[in-house]
Amino acid sequence: MKRATISETKNHLSALIDRVRHGDTVLIVDRDQPVARLEPVVAPEATDAEGRLQRLERAGLLRRGRGGADPEILRAPPKPRGGGDILRALLEEREGSR
């Protein structure tokens, strides 16, 4: 989130609005105290779920997929081979690093 003082906002309002158009949020501060926030408006035709997805995308918490999942990901993980002792391997590794 971009922070801007009131004077920066007055001087660069067009640039800040351009950032907001591209999904960024701008926090406007006065003497380091937040007074306002500029954020993109969710499209009115969007459903509640769609609006939530858009907010998560703007916040950088979500990135939507562009197609189907890779078949490799959907395969079950390989079965471990028998005879291994994870605790013994861990203790040997710790002893070797000293």
Stockholm file with secondary structure:
# STOCKHOLM 1.0

chainA/1-98         MKRATISETKNHLSALIDRVRHGDTVLIVDRDQPVARLEPVVAPEATDAEGRLQRLERAGLLRRGRGGADPEILRAPPKPRGGGDILRALLEEREGSR
#=GR chainA/1-98 SS CEEEEHHHHHHTHHHHHHHHHTTCCEEEEETTEEEEEECCCCCTTSCHHHHHHHHHHHTTSCCCCSSCCCHHHHSCCCCCCTTCCHHHHHHHHHHHTC
#=GC SS_cons        CEEEEHHHHHHTHHHHHHHHHTTCCEEEEETTEEEEEECCCCCTTSCHHHHHHHHHHHTTSCCCCSSCCCHHHHSCCCCCCTTCCHHHHHHHHHHHTC
//
